[in-house]
């Protein structure tokens, strides 16, 4: 049985905002004088301390107004030095890519400058924007927005990468078959009990390992196009235009990764919604326990409710990108399945134990990876274009 809790019911707009756009006190700037020094060199002036806030994330972030009256977003990349160098290189290669493809520039935050020695990048803040995550939680992410976003990603994938070698051509780190055989000791030592459980689930599943291997083989012969490669709804900013943020994984890659990630976001949401009243005709859903049959029935209902968003995204994508290879629907479906397993890993990193609903989401992802040809029709990826 899957247990449901009162806090899983649909949140109020105020509660939704706090959950979808988590903000914390930023890291003390006195520890990083290079931030204000860089802002001063860029001509926008140092931060006004009282204006600062910081969204949750893996990096150190400061957003606020400067003494020059500008609204600014500063990110300090955090992690092992080699990883930071690679992420910074990819991020800066994306800015060079924008220089060669100005038509896509409105769909990314305006880049102001960087300090490589201090691992800092500076962007113009996008004021009055809502994140895709907030729109998802508030149930305001509609088909029109999904179709527009599909056109944005289609435009990215259709862009000319140029002939230079500044764009990374290496495959993204995950999925990686060697990690399904064993984890490096530093990774193992840093995992929570939930993280160990997540990896154990995958490592003990030989059929899943085989399915991932087949997907990597399909990807190895796929076309390579400019791709985000870490695409999630929390990286979408919606105001007068749609902007996509966080380009540290930008590279030439299989376009099915980004398309599959969007579908995976909504597959994941549909599973989470099994234990909420979101989208229910009867909003008084308060069952404390669900039988296996009820879980399956509610899962199908929730998926059916959200699939039109995936269909709309694909429709928008196809409208601007005509040269889609025949195997892409299957690869995108498998990557949608992998996205749910990736969310399992990410969620487990900050948890003591895996919840039943997280395991259920991983099961849906596993099925999509195991049989992407069948699942592609469900997602609408096999519609003719």
N, C-alpha and C positions, 0 to 999 in steps of 0.2 A: 504493500500500500504506500501511497505518497501522501504525506501530511501537508496540510495547508494551514497558514497562519493568518491572523487578522491583518497583519501589516502587508500581506500579499494582495489585499484588495486594491482596487484602483485608487491611486493617490489623488489628493486634491491638487489644483494647479500650483499652489505654493509648495506643497510637499514634493511634487514632481520636479519643480525647478531645482530644489535643493538636492535631489537625488541625481538629476541628469547633468547638472553643472556644479560639481562639487568645488568649492573654493576654500582655501586655507590661508592662514597667515604666511606670507612668502618668507623664504630664507633671509636672514638678516643681511642686508646689503653691505654692512660694514665688514663682513667677511670677504666680500668680493668687490674691492674698489675698482676693479677693471670695468665693471658695468657702467658706472657713472662716467669713468674716463672715456669709454667708447662712445657713450651718448653725447658727451661734450665734443669729441672729435667729429662726430657726425652732424653737429650743429643743432641738435634738438635740446640740449641742456640736460642736466641730471634729473633723476626722478624726484618728484614730490613724495616724500615718504608716506604721508597720510593717504595718498591715493592708491597705494599698492594693494594688489591682491594676487592670488596664485591659484590657477586651476590645478586639480590633482593630475599627476603624471610621473613618469620615470625620471624626468629631468628637473633641474631647478628652473623655475619660471617666475618672471616678474611682469606684471601688466599694470599700467597706470599712466598718469599724466606727468609730463616733464615740465621743467621751469620755462621751457620755450613754448609751452601750450600744446604740445603734441601728445596724442594718445599712442602709447608705444607698448610693444610686446617684446620681451627679451628672454631668450632661452639659453641656458648653459647646459651643454650636452654632458651627461654623467655616465660613467661606466669605465671599463678597462680602456687604457690609452689607445690600444690598437683599434678597438671597436669604435671609440669616439672619432678617431682619425678617419675611419672608413665612412662613418655616418656623415661626418662633416663634408667629406669629399663628395658624397652622393648628393647631399643637400645643395652644395655650391654648383655641382654639375647640373642640377635642375634649374638653377637660376641662369646658367649659361644657355640651357635649352630654351628657356623663355625668351632670351634675347634673339634666338633664331626663329622662334614661333610666337610672335607678339599677340597673335589672335587668342592664345590660351592664357596670356598674362592676367586678364581680369578674373580668372578663376583660381588665383592663388593670392595670398596676402602679399602686399608690396614689401619687397626686401630692401632694407636700408643699408646694411653693412654687417661686418663680422670682425672678430678678433680671434684668429686661429690659435694663438698662443694661450688665450684664456678660454677657448672652447665656447665662444659666445656668438650668437646670431641675433640680429635686430630686425623687427618687422613693424610696419604700421599696424596698429590695432584695427580690427574691423568692428566699429561701434554699431550698436543696435542690431547685432546679428544673433540668431539663435542657432545652437548646435543641432545637428541632425539627431543626436542622442536625446536632447530635450524634446524635440518634436516627436520622436518615437514614443517616449514615455508619456507625453501629453496627448498622444493619439492625434497629432496634427500633421504627421508626415503622410501626405496624400499622394494619389496617383500622378497628379500633375507635377509635383515636386520630383517624384521618382523618375518620371519620363524626362524631365529637364536634366536631372543628374545623369541619366543614361546618355544624353547627348553630350554632356561635359566629358564623361569618361571616354565616349566614342571619339570625341575630338582629340583627346590626349593620345589615344591609341592610333589615331590616323595621322598624327603629326610626323613631320620629317625629323628624324633624330640627327641629321647631318652626317658628315663623313669623318668627324673627329673621333678621337678615342677617349674623350673625357667622360663618357657615360659608361657606368659599370655594366659589364656583361656577364658577371658571375651570377649563378643561381642564388635565390634567397636561401637562408639557412635552413628553414623548415618547410616541408617535412624532410627529415634526414634519416635514412635507413640505419645508419650506424648508431644513432641514439636509441633505436628500437632494439638494438642488441646489447647496449650497455651505456651508462652515462659516465662522462668524465668525472673524476673524483671531486673537482671544485664545484661542478653542477650538483652532484649528489649531496655534498655537504651543505649546500645552500637551500635545499628543498625543505618545505614543511611536510608534515605527515600527509596532508592532502596532496601535495605535489608528488610525493613518492607513490601514493596510491594511484594518481592519474597516470604516471608513467608505467606503473606495474600493470594497470589495465591494458595498456597498449602493447607493452612488451610481451605479455603472455598470450596475445591474440595473433596466432600465426596467419590466420586468414586476413586480418587487417594489414599485417606487414606485407603480405603478398599484394593486396590491393593498392597499398601506397607505392610499392615498387612498380606496379603497372602504370600508375599515374605519373610517376617520375619518368618512366620510359616514354609515355605519350608526350610529356612536356619537353623532353630532350629533342624532339623533332618538330616542335611547334614553331610558328613564326615568332620573331622577337620584335616587340614594339615598345615605345616609351610607356612605362607602367609605374604605378604608385607602389604596389607590392606590400602595403600595410594598411589596406583600405578598410575603414570602419566608419559607422555613422557619426561617432563622436569627433571625427576629423572633418566634418562638413559644417561650414558656416553659411547660413542662409540669411541674406538681407535683400538688397535690390538685385544682387546676383548670387549665384552659388560659388563658393570658394572651397577649395580642398586644401587642407593644411598637412604639416608633418611629412616632409618629403625626404626624410633621411634614408629611406629604403629605395628611392627612385633608381631605376635601371632599365635596361632593355630586357624584357621578359615576356613570357607567355601572357597575352591579354586575358586569357581565361582566369588568371589569378584574381584580377580586380573584379571581373564580372562575377566570378564565383563567390568572392568575399561579400559582395552586396547581397546576393541570394542567401549566403550563410548567415548574415546578420538577422534576416527575417525568419529563417528557419529556427535560429536560436531563440528569437523573441517569441515565436509561436510555442515553443516548448516551455519557456518560462511562464507563459500566460496560461498554461494548463491549470496552475494553482492560483489564478487571479480571476476577477470578474470582468476583466477587460474584454469588451466586445460581446458580453453576454446579454441576451434579451432580458434576463432576470438578473439585475445587478445585486440581488441579495444573496448571491452565492457565498455560503459560509461553512460548507462542509469541512469538517476537520480531517476526514480521511477519504481517500478515493481508492476504489478497487482498481485492479489492473484493467478491467473492461472499461471503467469510467475514464481512466487515464488515456486509453487508446481513443475512445470516442471524443473526448475533449481535445486531444491533440489534433485529430483530424479536423475538428471544427475550427480550432485556432489557426491551423495552417491554411485552410480554405479562405479564412477571412483576410490573411495577410498576403497570400500569393498574388493577388492583383498588383501589388506594389512591385514584385519581381517582374511580372509580365510587362508593366509599364516601363520599368527601367530598360528591359531588353528591347522594347519597342523603340524607345528613344535612342538607345545605342545603335540599333540597326539603321535608324533613319539617317545617321551621319557616317556610318562605317559600313560600306558595302562589301569590302573585300574580307569576308569572314570565312575562314577555312572550314571545311565540312566537319572536322573532328572537334571544333571548339565547343559545341554544346555539351559533349560528353566530358571534356576536360573541365569546363566551367562547373558542371554538376559535381564532379569529384572534388574540386577545390572548395565548393560550397560545403561538402561533407567534411573536408579537412578543417574548414573554418570553425566548425563546432568543436572539433578536437583541440584546436588551437585555443579556443575560448576556455575549454576545460583546463588546459595547462596554465593559462594566464590567471584564471579564477582561483585555481588551487594554490598559486604562489602566495596568496594572502589569507589562506584559510587553514583551519586546523583539521577539517575533515571534508570529504566530498558529500554533498547533499544528494538526495535521491533524484531531484530534478536535474542536477548537473550530470548525473550518470545517464538519465533519460536523454538529455541533449546529445551526449556523446554517442548513445546508441543510434540516434537518428543520423548523426554524421557518419557513423560506421556504415549504415545501410546505403547512404548516398555514395560513399567511396567503393563499396563492394559491388554495387550494381548501378553505375552512373548512366548506362544506356536506358534503363527503365525509368530512373528518377528524373532524367532530363525532360521527359514529356510532362511530368508533374510540374516542374518549374517553368515550363513553357519555352524552354530553350530550343526545342525542335520545331517551333513554328517556322514556316517558310518566310524568306525575306526577299 
